[in-house]
Amino acid sequence: MTVRLIMSGALVGQELAAEFGPLPPAFLPVGVQRLYELQLKALAGAGPVHLVLPETFAAPPADLTRLAELGVEIIPAPEGLSLGEAVVYALNTIGAGDVAVHLLHGDTLIAEPPLHDHDVIVAGPRSTEYAWAEMAIDADGRVRSLVNTPAGEEGHEGWPIAAGYFAFASALDLLRALTRERGDFIAGLNHYLAGRAVQAVDAADWLDFGHLTTFFQSRLAVTTARAFNTVRIDGLSARKSSEDAAKIRAEAHWLQAAPPRVQLYCARLVGFGLEQGQAYYETEYEFLPVLSELFVYGAVGRKPWLRILASCEELLRALAATRGGGCGDAALRALAVDKTLARLEAYARAGGVRIDAPLSYAGRPCPSLLEIAERLVPAMDLASGRTACAMHGDLGFSNLLYDSRNRRIKALDPRGAIEQQPSVYGDLRYDLAKLGHSIVGRYDQIVAGRCRLTRDGGDYDLAFEPVACQPWLAAALGDLAVDGVSGLSEPVRAVTVSLFLSMLPLHADRPDRQQAFVANALRLWTELDR
């Protein structure tokens, strides 16, 4: 038997907490999942895993369910314990006896850990000037001792560091060593090393998420892109390419032609062209959190979120101040009416779905999807006479980064075209609706699977995991007004509903997600129809 512990019993340090809120390391967001999910994939097939968490941390219900599904037992640890004390506490709580013990630091991901070896420590190269535990190793690979090297010091030439995975053959010997050294993890390991032969094994691939710099470098390594795009990131730039050359050229044109005041809030274009038959453009890569990560998985407080929304408002004002491109109503009709109806028809053809059949939401009768799309048109106020203005066209949370140092968002992936014609211009209501589709539409939670869909024939219901910031973010969006348009005005909310209808054929590879989008469109429609 082997006891496997993921040691995540203390909250992240201040620099990471300032970005993501007070989370245990294993709960940090990495794309559309938490770090623990990646860790458990690496440990798959190795038997039961125990996750040590601070006893004061209230894990969201969806995470408790997910961990239970994965067979993980949570061990709540008292606050203030050192790492060594937390290991002793966890082993005593389990009461496993003298078995093998494998430890993984909660901020570490080892791609191929030595799951079935004992008395080994995974070794890796030192890549930054943070504090690390260096290892003195004999010529035969035996670890003689570990030494803490403070941050900023060069350390010992050629000494590898302990990468965060430790496999001990004897839980009792480990307990004795840590207890003798009063819970000092490194001193306890050195005591263990004095009595047992422990080998260093090189890490095939390991990532450290424990510091701000290493977090973003590590997250870069697990970055994924949507299926219809190819994104290549080298740490300096992000190159987006596609066989859809018109789409790529339109986005590059937008980034190049956007007004200077708008460009302050957008990714910086560094090049574009053709390569191997595909169009591409490159933007400067930003080591910043994505708003979708913060919304779904973060624990950021009210004040930081209001600063984020204030920066979104600044961008919207800069966009609205740039007039031109004809009639805003015409642009909005093309994007929110014509496109939605065409996409609904494509959804019906591809899936053999009836879009003219009446539906219901939580027992309340609703029109068909087609009728909803048609009844949304009057609510959009397409005879407003608004002049077109500069428009990003895809201001959802998944396309917005936030730099907490200068308190400014960075917007990625502009739409760049209306009816396949490159254009910087569009309608403010569409940008506000895209922002609303993340805040009130909760699009990012659906994509992350943090909701529960129930369906009985044509009756749908959708329950979302509670997100602490969502109610007052929605209220703040309602208070936001740009160029006379409220963030939750009827036209904006109507466009938000249409967005969920129009994205249905884009997710044909995920029928479960398509049905969640249908349910969400019905939910938003019933709220608008009231």
Disulfide bonds with the S-S distance in Angstrom:
none
